[in-house]
Amino acid sequence: MVLRSCCKFGPVSVLFRLGYVALLLLCVTHLRCARAETKTVVQKDAEFDVTYNDTVTSDNQTIYAFNHTVSRNKTEGVRVTVDVLSEGAESSPILFVVRQKQAVLSFQVPLILRGLYQRKYPYAHVGRTLCQPPTRTLSETQYFFVDVSTLSSLGTHYQLRISRVESFTLHTDKKFSFTASPSQPQYFKYVFPDGVDTAIVKVNSEMTFPCSVMSIQDIQCPVYDLDNNVAFIGMYQTMTKTAAITVQRKDFPSNSFYVVVVVKTEDEACGGPLRFYPLRPDELIDAGNRSKTLDVVVSPAISSDVYVMGMLFCLGIFLSFYLLTFLVACVENKRSVDRFTVIYSKYIISYTPGVTPVSPYEYGSFGECLLFSLSPPLSERSLESVTGRSRQESLSSIEEDDYDTLADIDSDKNIVRTKKYLCVSDLARKDKRVLSKKYQIYFWNIATIGVFYALPVIQLVITYQTVVNVTGNQDICYYNFLCAHPLGNLSAFNNILSNLGYVMLGLLFLLIVLQRDIIHSRALDRHDLNALLLFACAPP
């Protein structure tokens, strides 16, 4: 039925309808063009440090023309400050566009900054610093324009002020204080002086909150100085009271950089509390006063000579343990030789047949164990003269034919313990091959643990260096890299240097154990008396 009713119109009716629609569109376009022709554009020659109070609507647009002299030897910043005085401007903000020779900066007022969970914070007072493109001539006059426009049919009152920033360039070891907020970020320029290849930029504040971000960016336009784009380029670091970033000259071809300080809209990134959830998704939240006073100072980092001296000092401390260990080993070696010589001369060389030696120890102690263990290989002295007259009667009736000689007497503890006179060595006998295999297992266990410990550490260092060098995020280091000193691509070589002591002292311990084992094995192979005495008995 619908198709039939539509088909009732002939070709003339269809052409008539199409012509009517085209005429209607032409009229609408003409009305729009006529309305656009009625929009007034006013250009004014403006001056620095003068506050301009004006009103803007959708029917008029104001352009402020400024000019200033730029010198190659002196850099001064230009600050744009805007205030919106009309209420209800959030629904129809004013657009400010700053047109420069090599850069364009645009922002709206009130400025809407977003936080977590799409929270919206309006700021009616906005201050921005213009990017200063470098000039090749000694002196040059540059022009820039500030366009003010809006789509609101109602008039919106605003204030505009352009001022010069005299202290735009930071000087070495000179502290500079300033105030920043989320809608009024600050950034300054620093030029490396001659003889300085590495500098440390420190930003301090007596206020823990609001949370802020310090960024180091190259001299180029645009400068990312808002909370939602400060992490786009360069190195950045979140801070509460202290922040420090080490900057190297080789990373900046122009031998200069910008120090950008931005106050965040929320404190969650610094561990602060989260604000309440908005009742409606599009509800604007008053951020309150989030101004923060900060101090910035740029100081030269340690030179290469100081760096090398510090490394050599640390290595010298660790190597002193090696030297001390060597001296102690020499002294202990001499004392051990003298001690065993005295023992040998006292109990063996001074021995006379038929006379029982006077032992300073009690029965069954080290002295008797020593004599008992060394009495068979020395001479044909009888057991009677070694153990004394009191033991002669108990042993006189024993002959070789009355007992069997067991081959396991040297290894089986149960057999060894059947001896009437036991020594410490009799209770701790074990086959040397068993001990050797256990020592080898210990070595492989240490090697395996070292590999499983070293691999994650190396992977972690590579990952962190990738994060720091590629993304520029320096929030991964405790205490904000204030104590870090880079070496090449390593952001904190002193962390590696501080852990070098564990490796060197661990190797020293292994070398001490290896040296003692080698000396003892060689002494046993050549039947050294000191090694035999040490192996046979132990002090009380």
Secondary structure, DSSP 8 states (H G I E B T S, - for coil): -HHHHHHTS-HHHHHHHHHHHHHHHHHHHHHHHHHHHT-EEEEEE--TT-EEEEEE-TTEEEEEEEEEEEESS---EEEEEEEE-STTTTSS-EEEEEE-SS-EEEEEESEEEE-GGG-EEEESEEEEEE-----SSSEEEEEEEEEEE-S-SS-EEEEEEEEEETT-EE-BT--EEEEEBTTB-EEEEEE--TT--EEEEEEE-S---S-EEEEEEES-SS---STTTTTSSSEEEEESSEEEEEEEGGG-TTSEEEEEEEE-S-SGGGT-------SSTT-B-------EEEEEEEEE---HHHHHHHHHHHHHHHHHHHHHHHHHHHHHHHHHHHHHHHHHIIIIIT--TT-----SS-TTSHHHHHHHHHHHHH-S--HHHHH-GGGHHHHTT--GGGS---GGGGT-HHHHTTSSS--TGGGS---HHHHHHHHHHHHHHHHHHHHHHHHHHHHHHHHHHHIIIII-B-TTSGGGGTT---BTTBS-HHHHHHHHHHHHHHHHHHHHHHHHHHHHHHHHHTT-HHHHHHHH----
